[in-house]
Amino acid sequence: MELGSEKWKRLIRSGAKALDIDMDRKKTDQFAIHAEELIKWNRKMNLTSITDPLEVAVKHFLDSIVPASVIPPYARMLDIGSGGGFPGIPLKVLIPSMQVTLIDASRKKVNFLKHVIRSLNLDNMDAGQVRAEDLPRDRVYDVIISRALSSLEAFVSMALPLLAEGGRIIALRGAIAETEKESVRSLTSKYLREGESVGNLFSMDMKTYALPFLGAARSLFYLKLAP
């Protein structure tokens, strides 16, 4: 199967349907352009170790759109450590009403992200070379997402100061240990005012799922701040 081919795009639509997500032809065409540019640029710089067409479709694009059901339209979304544009670009394609900011520490990766944004004519989307810790605290986001960070606690820690009231933090991961969730609970307790409980201020959830066609086990961690 050739990357970006009609067969590849049909596989995307079929996999999305298995995830209860509707994908039209225009969106799969945009995914194909992103995928082709990813592999083209990957020959000159390290964007991804995943190059097999099936794995690119499933591990990059289908995995990226899993959180769509918990992201509201018109949300302001921040993708931390976006790398090759995942999950931010596929989610923007799927939910075009969002205002999306992609950040990465690598200048070369940010140049790639800006190139894809231009190639897909994506409005209300930008990319910057900046660390999350250095972002201004007067700009907050409704959704902060990442699938690049190895430590769940570190991700939540850097995301919380940037989260709007009623906002949500989403992490796409492999297995998540109970100790990681306990670390996040301890972290969120530091944000409580007198008389509050973690359950009143934050709602925390996690769901596990298998990637279509490959069956790889994945986890979606979800933390919502009360309005």
C-alpha positions as CSV (number, residue, x, y, z in Angstrom):
1,M,0.0,0.0,0.0
2,E,1.4,3.4,-1.0
3,L,1.3,6.3,1.4
4,G,-1.4,8.8,0.5
5,S,-3.0,6.5,-2.1
6,E,-6.7,5.9,-2.4
7,K,-6.3,2.6,-0.6
8,W,-4.4,4.4,2.2
9,K,-7.2,7.0,2.5
10,R,-9.9,4.3,2.6
11,L,-8.0,2.6,5.4
12,I,-8.1,6.0,7.3
13,R,-11.9,6.3,6.8
14,S,-12.5,2.7,7.8
15,G,-10.3,3.0,10.9
16,A,-12.0,6.2,11.9
17,K,-15.4,4.6,11.6
18,A,-14.2,1.8,13.9
19,L,-13.4,4.6,16.4
20,D,-16.9,6.1,15.9
21,I,-15.5,9.1,14.0
22,D,-16.9,10.3,10.7
23,M,-14.2,11.2,8.1
24,D,-15.1,12.7,4.7
25,R,-13.0,12.6,1.6
26,K,-11.6,16.1,2.0
27,K,-10.3,15.4,5.4
28,T,-8.5,12.2,4.3
29,D,-7.0,14.1,1.4
30,Q,-5.6,16.5,3.9
31,F,-4.2,13.7,6.0
32,A,-2.6,12.3,2.9
33,I,-0.8,15.6,2.2
34,H,0.4,15.8,5.8
35,A,1.7,12.2,5.6
36,E,3.5,12.7,2.3
37,E,5.2,15.8,3.6
38,L,6.1,14.1,6.8
39,I,8.0,11.3,5.0
40,K,9.5,13.7,2.5
41,W,10.9,16.0,5.3
42,N,11.9,12.9,7.4
43,R,14.6,12.1,4.8
44,K,16.4,15.3,5.8
45,M,15.6,15.5,9.5
46,N,14.3,13.2,12.3
47,L,10.6,13.7,12.5
48,T,9.5,10.1,13.0
49,S,10.8,6.6,13.2
50,I,7.4,5.3,11.8
51,T,7.5,5.2,8.0
52,D,5.5,2.1,7.0
53,P,2.3,3.4,5.3
54,L,0.0,1.3,7.5
55,E,1.7,2.3,10.7
56,V,1.8,6.0,9.7
57,A,-2.0,5.8,9.1
58,V,-2.8,4.1,12.3
59,K,-0.1,5.1,14.9
60,H,0.0,8.8,13.8
61,F,-3.3,9.8,12.3
62,L,-5.9,7.4,13.7
63,D,-4.4,7.6,17.2
64,S,-4.3,11.4,17.0
65,I,-8.1,11.7,16.4
66,V,-9.2,9.5,19.3
67,P,-9.7,12.5,21.7
68,A,-12.1,14.2,19.2
69,S,-15.2,13.2,21.2
70,V,-14.0,15.1,24.3
71,I,-12.9,18.3,22.5
72,P,-15.6,21.0,22.2
73,P,-15.9,23.0,18.9
74,Y,-14.3,26.4,18.9
75,A,-11.9,25.3,21.6
76,R,-8.5,27.0,22.0
77,M,-6.1,24.1,21.9
78,L,-2.4,23.9,22.8
79,D,-0.4,20.9,21.5
80,I,2.8,20.5,23.6
81,G,5.8,18.8,21.9
82,S,3.9,18.5,18.6
83,G,6.9,17.2,16.6
84,G,5.6,16.0,13.3
85,G,2.2,17.7,14.0
86,F,0.6,15.0,16.2
87,P,-2.1,15.1,17.5
88,G,-2.7,18.8,16.8
89,I,-2.8,18.9,13.0
90,P,-5.1,15.8,12.5
91,L,-7.4,17.2,15.2
92,K,-7.5,20.6,13.6
93,V,-8.4,19.0,10.3
94,L,-11.2,17.0,12.0
95,I,-12.5,20.0,14.1
96,P,-11.7,23.1,11.9
97,S,-13.5,25.5,14.2
98,M,-10.7,25.2,16.8
99,Q,-8.0,27.7,17.3
100,V,-4.8,25.7,17.6
101,T,-1.2,26.4,18.8
102,L,1.5,23.9,18.2
103,I,4.8,24.2,20.2
104,D,8.1,22.3,20.0
105,A,11.6,22.9,21.2
106,S,13.1,22.1,17.8
107,R,13.4,24.9,15.3
108,K,13.5,22.4,12.4
109,K,10.3,20.7,13.5
110,V,8.6,24.0,13.9
111,N,9.6,24.9,10.4
112,F,8.0,21.6,9.2
113,L,4.8,22.4,11.2
114,K,4.5,25.8,9.6
115,H,5.0,24.3,6.2
116,V,2.2,21.8,6.7
117,I,-0.1,24.5,8.1
118,R,0.4,26.5,4.9
119,S,0.1,23.5,2.7
120,L,-3.3,22.6,4.2
121,N,-4.5,26.2,4.3
122,L,-5.4,25.8,8.0
123,D,-6.8,29.0,9.5
124,N,-6.5,30.0,13.2
125,M,-3.4,27.8,13.6
126,D,0.2,28.6,14.4
127,A,3.4,26.9,15.5
128,G,6.2,28.2,17.7
129,Q,9.6,27.2,19.0
130,V,9.0,27.6,22.7
131,R,8.9,25.5,25.8
132,A,5.5,25.3,27.7
133,E,7.2,26.7,30.8
134,D,8.1,29.9,28.9
135,L,4.6,30.6,27.5
136,P,2.9,33.8,28.9
137,R,0.5,32.9,31.7
138,D,-2.0,35.5,30.6
139,R,-3.0,33.4,27.6
140,V,-5.0,30.3,28.6
141,Y,-6.3,27.3,26.6
142,D,-9.5,25.2,26.7
143,V,-7.6,22.1,25.7
144,I,-4.0,21.2,26.4
145,I,-2.9,18.0,24.7
146,S,0.3,16.0,24.2
147,R,1.4,12.5,23.2
148,A,5.1,13.3,23.2
149,L,5.9,13.6,26.9
150,S,7.1,10.6,28.8
151,S,6.0,11.8,32.3
152,L,2.3,12.2,32.9
153,E,3.0,14.2,36.1
154,A,5.4,16.6,34.3
155,F,2.9,17.2,31.5
156,V,0.1,18.0,33.9
157,S,2.4,20.2,35.9
158,M,3.3,22.4,32.9
159,A,-0.2,22.4,31.6
160,L,-2.2,23.4,34.7
161,P,-1.0,27.1,34.8
162,L,-2.1,27.5,31.2
163,L,-5.5,25.9,31.5
164,A,-8.7,28.0,31.3
165,E,-11.6,27.4,33.7
166,G,-13.6,24.5,32.6
167,G,-10.6,23.4,30.4
168,R,-9.3,19.9,30.0
169,I,-5.8,18.3,29.8
170,I,-5.5,15.3,27.5
171,A,-2.6,12.9,27.3
172,L,-2.3,10.1,24.7
173,R,-0.1,7.3,26.0
174,G,0.6,3.7,26.1
175,A,0.0,2.0,29.4
176,I,-0.5,4.3,32.4
177,A,0.4,3.0,35.8
178,E,-1.7,3.6,38.9
179,T,1.3,5.3,40.5
180,E,1.3,7.9,37.7
181,K,-2.4,8.7,38.4
182,E,-1.7,8.9,42.1
183,S,1.2,11.4,41.3
184,V,-1.3,13.5,39.3
185,R,-3.8,13.4,42.2
186,S,-1.1,14.6,44.6
187,L,-0.2,17.4,42.2
188,T,-3.7,18.7,41.7
189,S,-4.3,18.8,45.5
190,K,-1.8,21.7,45.6
191,Y,-4.3,23.8,43.7
192,L,-7.1,23.4,46.2
193,R,-8.4,26.2,48.3
194,E,-9.5,25.6,51.9
195,G,-12.5,23.4,52.1
196,E,-12.2,22.1,48.5
197,S,-11.6,18.5,47.5
198,V,-9.8,17.2,44.4
199,G,-13.1,15.7,43.2
200,N,-14.9,19.1,43.4
201,L,-12.2,21.0,41.4
202,F,-11.0,18.3,39.0
203,S,-12.6,15.4,37.3
204,M,-10.1,12.7,36.2
205,D,-10.7,9.8,33.8
206,M,-8.8,7.4,31.7
207,K,-9.9,5.0,28.9
208,T,-8.0,2.3,27.2
209,Y,-8.5,1.4,23.6
210,A,-6.9,-0.7,20.8
211,L,-5.7,0.9,17.6
212,P,-7.6,-0.3,14.6
213,F,-5.9,-2.9,12.3
214,L,-2.8,-3.2,14.6
215,G,-4.5,-3.9,18.0
216,A,-1.9,-1.9,19.9
217,A,-3.1,-1.0,23.4
218,R,-3.3,2.7,24.1
219,S,-4.6,5.0,26.9
220,L,-6.3,8.4,26.9
221,F,-5.9,10.3,30.1
222,Y,-8.3,13.1,30.7
223,L,-8.3,15.8,33.5
224,K,-10.9,18.6,33.5
225,L,-10.9,21.7,35.6
226,A,-14.2,22.8,37.1
227,P,-15.6,26.1,35.6
